[in-house]
Amino acid sequence: ELLLRIEAKTLLKQKRTSVHGYSVDPKTGEVYYNDVLCSMGRVQKNILATLLHAYPNPADKETLMEGLETYNDGALRVNIVKLKKETGLQIEAVRGVGYKIL
């Protein structure tokens, strides 16, 4: 039973998550838009991957901040704004939780 659970979790992580045309390759962590590799910074890539994995639920703020070089709310907001401009995705703040893709 334990082996089946481990195998099921492994298969979930290997699935390619796709939202509004954006997807993340689980093996490499690369971000694609309509199967074309996106060129973006490491921080924005980590934030987008976290948001995509959490979709349709919000990603908590602490998890999003793990990919930042400076661990503070201002830096997270700035990177979310940059990500919104680069991708055109609607990303909304969820009070007391974090951020989510609409």
CYANA upper distance limits for C-alpha pairs under 8 A (distance plus 0.5 A):
  1 GLU  CA      5 ARG  CA      6.89
  2 LEU  CA      6 ILE  CA      6.76
  3 LEU  CA      7 GLU  CA      6.59
  4 LEU  CA      8 ALA  CA      6.60
  5 ARG  CA      9 LYS  CA      6.76
  6 ILE  CA     10 THR  CA      6.67
  7 GLU  CA     11 LEU  CA      6.71
  8 ALA  CA     12 LEU  CA      6.84
  9 LYS  CA     13 LYS  CA      6.95
 10 THR  CA     14 GLN  CA      6.86
 11 LEU  CA     15 LYS  CA      6.97
 13 LYS  CA     26 PRO  CA      7.02
 14 GLN  CA     26 PRO  CA      5.96
 14 GLN  CA     27 LYS  CA      7.55
 15 LYS  CA     26 PRO  CA      7.34
 16 ARG  CA     23 SER  CA      6.96
 16 ARG  CA     24 VAL  CA      6.47
 16 ARG  CA     25 ASP  CA      6.16
 16 ARG  CA     26 PRO  CA      6.70
 17 THR  CA     23 SER  CA      5.79
 17 THR  CA     24 VAL  CA      6.37
 17 THR  CA     25 ASP  CA      8.18
 17 THR  CA     52 LEU  CA      7.11
 17 THR  CA     53 HIS  CA      6.93
 18 SER  CA     22 TYR  CA      5.92
 18 SER  CA     23 SER  CA      4.67
 18 SER  CA     24 VAL  CA      7.53
 18 SER  CA     52 LEU  CA      7.62
 19 VAL  CA     23 SER  CA      6.86
 19 VAL  CA     52 LEU  CA      7.00
 19 VAL  CA     55 TYR  CA      8.14
 20 HIS  CA     89 LEU  CA      8.46
 21 GLY  CA     32 TYR  CA      8.49
 21 GLY  CA     33 TYR  CA      5.90
 21 GLY  CA     34 ASN  CA      5.61
 22 TYR  CA     31 VAL  CA      7.46
 22 TYR  CA     32 TYR  CA      6.06
 22 TYR  CA     33 TYR  CA      4.95
 22 TYR  CA     34 ASN  CA      6.93
 23 SER  CA     31 VAL  CA      6.25
 23 SER  CA     32 TYR  CA      5.70
 23 SER  CA     33 TYR  CA      6.94
 23 SER  CA     34 ASN  CA      8.37
 23 SER  CA     35 ASP  CA      8.27
 23 SER  CA     49 ALA  CA      8.50
 23 SER  CA     52 LEU  CA      7.87
 24 VAL  CA     29 GLY  CA      6.40
 24 VAL  CA     30 GLU  CA      6.16
 24 VAL  CA     31 VAL  CA      5.11
 24 VAL  CA     32 TYR  CA      6.74
 24 VAL  CA     49 ALA  CA      6.70
 24 VAL  CA     52 LEU  CA      8.17
 25 ASP  CA     29 GLY  CA      5.64
 25 ASP  CA     30 GLU  CA      5.95
 25 ASP  CA     31 VAL  CA      7.08
 25 ASP  CA     32 TYR  CA      8.30
 26 PRO  CA     30 GLU  CA      8.33
 29 GLY  CA     49 ALA  CA      8.07
 30 GLU  CA     37 LEU  CA      7.73
 30 GLU  CA     38 CYS  CA      8.29
 30 GLU  CA     45 LYS  CA      8.10
 31 VAL  CA     37 LEU  CA      6.63
 31 VAL  CA     38 CYS  CA      6.21
 31 VAL  CA     45 LYS  CA      7.22
 31 VAL  CA     49 ALA  CA      7.79
 32 TYR  CA     36 VAL  CA      5.62
 32 TYR  CA     37 LEU  CA      4.92
 32 TYR  CA     38 CYS  CA      5.77
 33 TYR  CA     37 LEU  CA      6.97
 33 TYR  CA     38 CYS  CA      6.87
 40 MET  CA     44 GLN  CA      7.04
 40 MET  CA     45 LYS  CA      6.80
 41 GLY  CA     45 LYS  CA      6.57
 42 ARG  CA     46 ASN  CA      6.65
 43 VAL  CA     47 ILE  CA      6.77
 43 VAL  CA     67 GLY  CA      6.29
 43 VAL  CA     68 LEU  CA      6.45
 43 VAL  CA     69 GLU  CA      8.37
 43 VAL  CA     79 ASN  CA      8.09
 44 GLN  CA     48 LEU  CA      6.50
 44 GLN  CA     79 ASN  CA      6.91
 44 GLN  CA     80 ILE  CA      8.16
 44 GLN  CA     82 LYS  CA      8.30
 44 GLN  CA     83 LEU  CA      6.58
 45 LYS  CA     49 ALA  CA      6.54
 46 ASN  CA     50 THR  CA      6.68
 46 ASN  CA     64 LEU  CA      8.30
 46 ASN  CA     67 GLY  CA      6.35
 47 ILE  CA     51 LEU  CA      6.72
 47 ILE  CA     64 LEU  CA      6.20
 47 ILE  CA     67 GLY  CA      7.32
 47 ILE  CA     80 ILE  CA      8.31
 48 LEU  CA     52 LEU  CA      6.53
 48 LEU  CA     83 LEU  CA      8.07
 49 ALA  CA     53 HIS  CA      6.63
 50 THR  CA     54 ALA  CA      6.78
 50 THR  CA     59 ALA  CA      7.28
 50 THR  CA     63 THR  CA      8.14
 50 THR  CA     64 LEU  CA      7.16
 51 LEU  CA     55 TYR  CA      6.62
 51 LEU  CA     58 PRO  CA      7.76
 51 LEU  CA     59 ALA  CA      6.27
 51 LEU  CA     99 TYR  CA      8.01
 51 LEU  CA    100 LYS  CA      6.71
 51 LEU  CA    101 ILE  CA      7.14
 52 LEU  CA    101 ILE  CA      8.11
 54 ALA  CA     58 PRO  CA      6.62
 54 ALA  CA     59 ALA  CA      6.01
 54 ALA  CA    100 LYS  CA      8.25
 55 TYR  CA     59 ALA  CA      8.36
 55 TYR  CA    100 LYS  CA      7.43
 55 TYR  CA    101 ILE  CA      7.07
 56 PRO  CA    100 LYS  CA      7.64
 56 PRO  CA    101 ILE  CA      7.37
 56 PRO  CA    102 LEU  CA      7.93
 57 ASN  CA    100 LYS  CA      6.90
 58 PRO  CA     94 VAL  CA      7.55
 58 PRO  CA     97 VAL  CA      7.58
 58 PRO  CA     98 GLY  CA      6.67
 58 PRO  CA     99 TYR  CA      5.75
 58 PRO  CA    100 LYS  CA      4.71
 58 PRO  CA    101 ILE  CA      7.92
 59 ALA  CA     63 THR  CA      7.50
 59 ALA  CA     64 LEU  CA      7.47
 59 ALA  CA     97 VAL  CA      7.86
 59 ALA  CA     98 GLY  CA      6.10
 59 ALA  CA     99 TYR  CA      6.04
 59 ALA  CA    100 LYS  CA      6.52
 60 ASP  CA     64 LEU  CA      7.04
 60 ASP  CA     97 VAL  CA      5.69
 60 ASP  CA     98 GLY  CA      4.83
 60 ASP  CA     99 TYR  CA      7.21
 61 LYS  CA     65 MET  CA      6.64
 61 LYS  CA     97 VAL  CA      6.81
 61 LYS  CA     98 GLY  CA      4.79
 61 LYS  CA     99 TYR  CA      7.48
 62 GLU  CA     66 GLU  CA      6.96
 62 GLU  CA     98 GLY  CA      8.46
 63 THR  CA     67 GLY  CA      8.31
 64 LEU  CA     68 LEU  CA      8.16
 64 LEU  CA     76 LEU  CA      8.11
 64 LEU  CA     98 GLY  CA      8.48
 65 MET  CA     71 TYR  CA      6.46
 65 MET  CA     72 ASN  CA      7.83
 65 MET  CA     76 LEU  CA      7.01
 66 GLU  CA     71 TYR  CA      7.92
 68 LEU  CA     75 ALA  CA      8.03
 68 LEU  CA     76 LEU  CA      7.80
 70 THR  CA     75 ALA  CA      7.26
 71 TYR  CA     75 ALA  CA      7.73
 71 TYR  CA     76 LEU  CA      8.46
 72 ASN  CA     76 LEU  CA      7.06
 73 ASP  CA     77 ARG  CA      6.72
 74 GLY  CA     78 VAL  CA      6.72
 75 ALA  CA     79 ASN  CA      6.72
 76 LEU  CA     80 ILE  CA      6.61
 77 ARG  CA     81 VAL  CA      6.71
 78 VAL  CA     82 LYS  CA      6.80
 79 ASN  CA     83 LEU  CA      6.55
 80 ILE  CA     84 LYS  CA      6.64
 80 ILE  CA     91 ILE  CA      8.17
 81 VAL  CA     85 LYS  CA      6.82
 82 LYS  CA     86 GLU  CA      6.65
 83 LEU  CA     87 THR  CA      6.45
 83 LEU  CA     88 GLY  CA      8.35
 83 LEU  CA     89 LEU  CA      8.45
 84 LYS  CA     88 GLY  CA      5.74
 84 LYS  CA     89 LEU  CA      5.95
 84 LYS  CA     90 GLN  CA      7.11
 84 LYS  CA     91 ILE  CA      7.17
 85 LYS  CA     89 LEU  CA      8.36
 89 LEU  CA    101 ILE  CA      7.56
 89 LEU  CA    102 LEU  CA      8.30
 90 GLN  CA    101 ILE  CA      6.35
 90 GLN  CA    102 LEU  CA      6.06
 91 ILE  CA     99 TYR  CA      7.16
 91 ILE  CA    100 LYS  CA      6.06
 91 ILE  CA    101 ILE  CA      5.01
 91 ILE  CA    102 LEU  CA      6.58
 92 GLU  CA     99 TYR  CA      6.03
 92 GLU  CA    100 LYS  CA      5.96
 92 GLU  CA    101 ILE  CA      6.86
 92 GLU  CA    102 LEU  CA      7.46
 93 ALA  CA     98 GLY  CA      6.41
 93 ALA  CA     99 TYR  CA      4.91
 93 ALA  CA    100 LYS  CA      7.08
 94 VAL  CA     98 GLY  CA      5.74
 94 VAL  CA     99 TYR  CA      5.88
 94 VAL  CA    100 LYS  CA      7.54
